[in-house]
Amino acid sequence: MTYQEAVEWLSRFQFHGIKPGLERIQELLFRLGHPEKKLCAVHIAGTNGKGSTGAILETLLRYHGVKTGLYTSPHLLSVRERFLINGLPIPEERFAQICERILQSLKGLPVTYFELTTAIAFLYFAEEGVDLAIIECGLGGRLDATNVVEPVVSVITSVGLDHQAYLGHTLSQIAYEKAGIIKTGCPVVIGPLPEEALKVVQKRAQERSAPLWRFGEKFRVFPCRGGLFYQGEHQLPRLALSLKGKFQRINLGLALKTHELLEKAGFPFEEALVRRALKKVVWPGRYERFKVPRLVILDGAHNIEGLRALQESLQEDGIERYHLLFAASNEGEEKPYFDMLRLMLGRAEKVFLCEPPGPRHPVRLEDWQEKLQDFDMHAWRCEFILVRAWEEALEKALLENTPPLVVTGSLYLVGKVREALQRRIMRRKGLPSSSAWKL
């Protein structure tokens, strides 16, 4: 099996949809020799912030000489991005080799795309002998395919209303699913959860005798002169984090607290290395800035909570007005995509609506037109421009140099726009075009 054949084979499973449950992944891992049992892992769940927290933690540990594995989803451009060892994506040949082995083990087992990528991650990390695997949940936690690991630390970054068709329609129901990753005696690090969700998580932790560490209570991050101040078991003033956005302070705190708990398990923690690592964290598409020459801000926010965090970051940066390039997906649920759009309209001068790329069911141009028919556009004092193809929408949006252009609503849109902007920059510099995913 070649790499391209492996990608095409795996892609066919996108049409199997989302099927919560552990029976299929447990059977598949049994057939593969239980690679997940060979891993020392950190397990991360949450509505938002999982990827950034994982990326920060991975960089911290890598700079301490720890051989790291990082499994995340979805990817921006290449499926190889989901499987990183020491910050580098899985080689094409290795990916094809593992896919072929899994194919031979399936024998009619009706698995999903995410269950397959989870098995790939566990096999790859186990066979390469990583010292620590950082595993991000795909959806929820309790019935997520990743919830077969026995972690040394569990992390719940946030709880908000997303994927309600699968996780429930209240914060307490969704928190119950996220809290399903909490294991007996395993310490848990949590973000500043809403009270309704916090009670559910606290109850689960108490039932499992799992020590609980809550952001803002036992550890915190806040601005100080010269950077950010982390207060936990270590006191670290004037930290500089390469990731931008106000919301990254919480993710930084969660990663540092997790690192402190790993220190108790024998992993190194040195202040000088922490400071060096935080300046080098890379997590594309999350409040990322490009100058082309127009300032373009890319943020993969794809739910209400994520867009609120984006608004806070824009406000903190003093961006009062902007143009907006927006798209959304709506697979398998009634996603509040029009409420998401309205949240971004308050300071928007022009709004470019398009259809996102990627495998998820897109919100079509006709859907936007129908929603806008009964919408008082004049009250928002912004101009709406509807363009079906994201490429054409981007070209129209880049015709002006001011104000900044904000691209959000769909991580798949952000990934493609990021690639297009990077190619534009490369051409301007007279350099050959390269991948937008730089590691």
Secondary structure as GFF3:
##gff-version 3
##sequence-region A 1 439
A	DSSP	alpha_helix	3	11	.	.	.	ID=ss1
A	DSSP	three_ten_helix	12	16	.	.	.	ID=ss2
A	DSSP	alpha_helix	23	31	.	.	.	ID=ss3
A	DSSP	three_ten_helix	35	38	.	.	.	ID=ss4
A	DSSP	beta_strand	41	45	.	.	.	ID=ss5
A	DSSP	alpha_helix	50	62	.	.	.	ID=ss6
A	DSSP	beta_strand	68	71	.	.	.	ID=ss7
A	DSSP	three_ten_helix	79	82	.	.	.	ID=ss8
A	DSSP	beta_strand	83	85	.	.	.	ID=ss9
A	DSSP	beta_strand	88	89	.	.	.	ID=ss10
A	DSSP	alpha_helix	92	106	.	.	.	ID=ss11
A	DSSP	alpha_helix	113	127	.	.	.	ID=ss12
A	DSSP	beta_strand	132	136	.	.	.	ID=ss13
A	DSSP	beta_strand	153	156	.	.	.	ID=ss14
A	DSSP	alpha_helix	164	167	.	.	.	ID=ss15
A	DSSP	alpha_helix	171	178	.	.	.	ID=ss16
A	DSSP	three_ten_helix	179	181	.	.	.	ID=ss17
A	DSSP	beta_strand	188	190	.	.	.	ID=ss18
A	DSSP	alpha_helix	195	207	.	.	.	ID=ss19
A	DSSP	beta_strand	212	214	.	.	.	ID=ss20
A	DSSP	beta_strand	220	224	.	.	.	ID=ss21
A	DSSP	beta_strand	227	231	.	.	.	ID=ss22
A	DSSP	beta_strand	235	239	.	.	.	ID=ss23
A	DSSP	alpha_helix	248	264	.	.	.	ID=ss24
A	DSSP	alpha_helix	271	278	.	.	.	ID=ss25
A	DSSP	beta_strand	288	291	.	.	.	ID=ss26
A	DSSP	beta_strand	295	298	.	.	.	ID=ss27
A	DSSP	alpha_helix	304	316	.	.	.	ID=ss28
A	DSSP	beta_strand	322	326	.	.	.	ID=ss29
A	DSSP	alpha_helix	337	343	.	.	.	ID=ss30
A	DSSP	beta_strand	348	353	.	.	.	ID=ss31
A	DSSP	alpha_helix	365	373	.	.	.	ID=ss32
A	DSSP	alpha_helix	377	380	.	.	.	ID=ss33
A	DSSP	beta_strand	383	386	.	.	.	ID=ss34
A	DSSP	alpha_helix	390	397	.	.	.	ID=ss35
A	DSSP	beta_strand	405	408	.	.	.	ID=ss36
A	DSSP	alpha_helix	411	428	.	.	.	ID=ss37
###
